[in-house]
Amino acid sequence: KCAPSFALGRCPLAGRRGFQGGAMPAAVGRIGGGGPLEEWATNWGDEALRLCKHWLVLEPLVYVMPKADPKQPAHVRICVKGAGEIVEGDGSYVDGWRWLLMKQDGKEVGWILIDGKAVGASRRFLEPVPG
């Protein structure tokens, strides 16, 4: 399951030495300056899906689901991530759609849909973060 601090958009490192307050450090959890995150979208391909381990959430909300199946109802979600958050995981194709197998503290948490077309949206919900 997602750590409660992540589910609420709080940094799991908050309160540790070097971090002030509950705000997420940009390198760990959230970026963006209030502008539309769709502007961050690029034309990336399968190599980025395979190699990138950190992903930027572009949508106001994306669900972390127990299975890589776009037909799952929203109420079975594990947790929610929001625009500007950075999530860690491994990208792959499942039944022709791009998904991210999200990891937290090295453990598999659940799946986030990358290809919005799987649910009728003509955009990607996540963007790879280089580095």
N, C-alpha and C positions, 0 to 999 in steps of 0.2 A: 504494500500500500504506500501511497505518497505520505511523506511526513506531514503532520498537521501544519507545520510552519510553511511548507511549500504550497499546500492546498490553499492557504490563506494569503499567499504572496509574500511571506516573510522569509528572510534569509535564515537558513539553519545555522549560520555562523554568527548570528546576532548575539551580542553579549560576550563573544570571545575576544581575546586580546587583539587589537588592531581594527576592530569593527565597532562603529558607534551606532547606537540605537538599533532599530529594527529594519532599517532600509536595506534592500538587497544591493550588494556591491555589483557594479556593472559586469565584472568578469565572471561573477557567479550566477546571477539570476535575472537581471532585468536591464534593458537598454531602451533608448529612444527618448526623444525630447518632446513628446506630445503631438508630433506630426503623424500623418497617416503612415502606417508601417508598410502599406502596399508599395510605397516608393522604394523599399529595401529589396523588393523581389527582383531576382535576376534570372537569366536563362541558363540554369545549370542542368547537368545531365547525370547519367548513371555512375560516372566516376565519383562525383561529389556524393551521391547517395551511398556509395560503397565506402568512401574514405572519411567523410566528415563525421565527427563524434559529437559536435555541439550544434544546436539548431535554434534559430530565432522563431518564436511564435509570432505570426503576422495577424492572426485573427483575434477579435476581442475575447473569444473563448474557444478552446479546443478541449475535447474530452480525452482522458486517458482511459482506454477501454481494456477489459480483460482478454479479449481476443482480437485478431486482425480481421474483422468482419464488419463492413460498412452497414449491414442491416441490423446491427444490434440497437436496441432502444437506448435512449439517453439515460434512463434511470439505472442502468447497470454499470455506469461509469465508476471508475476507481477514484478519480479526482479531476480537477479542472486546472488548466493552465491559461494564462492570459497574454494579450499582446505585449510584446517587449520582453517576455521571459525567455531565458536561455535554458533549453532542456538538453540533457545528455542521452545519447543512445546510438543504436546501430540501425541504419536504413536498409530496407530490403523490399523486394516485390513479394506480395502475397496475392494470389489470384489476379495478377495483372495490375494491381494498384500499389503505389508506393506507401509504405508505412514506416514509422520509427518505433523500434522496440526500445522504450524509454528505460533508462537505468538511473538508479539513485544509490549512492554509496556502493557502487559495484554490483548491485543486485537488480535483476529485471523487475520492473514495476508493472508495465502494461504497454499497450499500443496506442500511438497517436497517428491518425490518418494524415498523410501528407497531400495526396491527390484529392482535391475537392470535387473533381468530376465524379468520383465514386458516389457522392451524395447530391449531385446536381449543381454544384458550384463550379464555375469556370476559372478557378484559381487554385494555387497551392496554399496550404495552411501553415507550412513551415518553410524556412529558408536556411540553407547551410551557412554556418559561421566559419570562415576560413581560419586556419591556424592550427 
